Structure formats: C-alpha cells, structure tokens
C-alpha cells in the first residue's frame, strides 16, 4: 500500500496507529480506576461489616458471614460485572 501524507507529519496509517495506541492506554487507565474504586468500596464495606459483627460468634463464623455478605447472594454472583 502506498503511503501518502496526511495533514501534516506522517501518513494516515501512522496517525491511525498512534490513535489506536492512545485509546488502548486510555482504556487501561479507565479499567485500573475501576479496579481501584471496586477495591476501595470492598474495603469500606468490610470495615462497616466489622463494626456490626456478632462478637459472640467465633472468628471462623464471623469471617464466613463477612465473605457471604461481600460476595452477595448466590443467585446474582454470575451476573455481576465485577467478577
């Protein structure tokens, strides 16, 4: 394919390649921000659950209950977007 100049420096193919690379980097940044938000929300939920925990239950029971609350109902786990 013959490369021809396109509005300034570089050819159309180079410009498209640069734009695709730039958008891939943006997409990675957005995903990492989403992961940070998810992790922060999970930490906040875990802290709230810890304050309401039944202190008379064993540590194993407390951790199992917390895990169940953070994971959500079994029926909805498959449809969650963050898993």
Secondary structure as a PSIPRED ss2 file (coil, helix, strand):
# PSIPRED VFORMAT (PSIPRED V4.0)

   1 X C   1.000  0.000  0.000
   2 X C   1.000  0.000  0.000
   3 X C   1.000  0.000  0.000
   4 X C   1.000  0.000  0.000
   5 X E   0.000  0.000  1.000
   6 X C   1.000  0.000  0.000
   7 X C   1.000  0.000  0.000
   8 X C   1.000  0.000  0.000
   9 X C   1.000  0.000  0.000
  10 X C   1.000  0.000  0.000
  11 X E   0.000  0.000  1.000
  12 X H   0.000  1.000  0.000
  13 X H   0.000  1.000  0.000
  14 X H   0.000  1.000  0.000
  15 X H   0.000  1.000  0.000
  16 X H   0.000  1.000  0.000
  17 X H   0.000  1.000  0.000
  18 X H   0.000  1.000  0.000
  19 X H   0.000  1.000  0.000
  20 X H   0.000  1.000  0.000
  21 X H   0.000  1.000  0.000
  22 X H   0.000  1.000  0.000
  23 X H   0.000  1.000  0.000
  24 X H   0.000  1.000  0.000
  25 X H   0.000  1.000  0.000
  26 X H   0.000  1.000  0.000
  27 X H   0.000  1.000  0.000
  28 X H   0.000  1.000  0.000
  29 X H   0.000  1.000  0.000
  30 X H   0.000  1.000  0.000
  31 X H   0.000  1.000  0.000
  32 X H   0.000  1.000  0.000
  33 X H   0.000  1.000  0.000
  34 X H   0.000  1.000  0.000
  35 X H   0.000  1.000  0.000
  36 X H   0.000  1.000  0.000
  37 X H   0.000  1.000  0.000
  38 X H   0.000  1.000  0.000
  39 X H   0.000  1.000  0.000
  40 X H   0.000  1.000  0.000
  41 X H   0.000  1.000  0.000
  42 X H   0.000  1.000  0.000
  43 X H   0.000  1.000  0.000
  44 X H   0.000  1.000  0.000
  45 X H   0.000  1.000  0.000
  46 X H   0.000  1.000  0.000
  47 X H   0.000  1.000  0.000
  48 X H   0.000  1.000  0.000
  49 X H   0.000  1.000  0.000
  50 X H   0.000  1.000  0.000
  51 X H   0.000  1.000  0.000
  52 X C   1.000  0.000  0.000
  53 X C   1.000  0.000  0.000
  54 X C   1.000  0.000  0.000
  55 X C   1.000  0.000  0.000
  56 X C   1.000  0.000  0.000
  57 X C   1.000  0.000  0.000
  58 X C   1.000  0.000  0.000
  59 X H   0.000  1.000  0.000
  60 X H   0.000  1.000  0.000
  61 X H   0.000  1.000  0.000
  62 X H   0.000  1.000  0.000
  63 X H   0.000  1.000  0.000
  64 X H   0.000  1.000  0.000
  65 X H   0.000  1.000  0.000
  66 X H   0.000  1.000  0.000
  67 X H   0.000  1.000  0.000
  68 X H   0.000  1.000  0.000
  69 X H   0.000  1.000  0.000
  70 X H   0.000  1.000  0.000
  71 X H   0.000  1.000  0.000
  72 X C   1.000  0.000  0.000
  73 X C   1.000  0.000  0.000
  74 X H   0.000  1.000  0.000
  75 X H   0.000  1.000  0.000
  76 X H   0.000  1.000  0.000
  77 X H   0.000  1.000  0.000
  78 X C   1.000  0.000  0.000
  79 X C   1.000  0.000  0.000
  80 X C   1.000  0.000  0.000
  81 X C   1.000  0.000  0.000
  82 X C   1.000  0.000  0.000
  83 X C   1.000  0.000  0.000
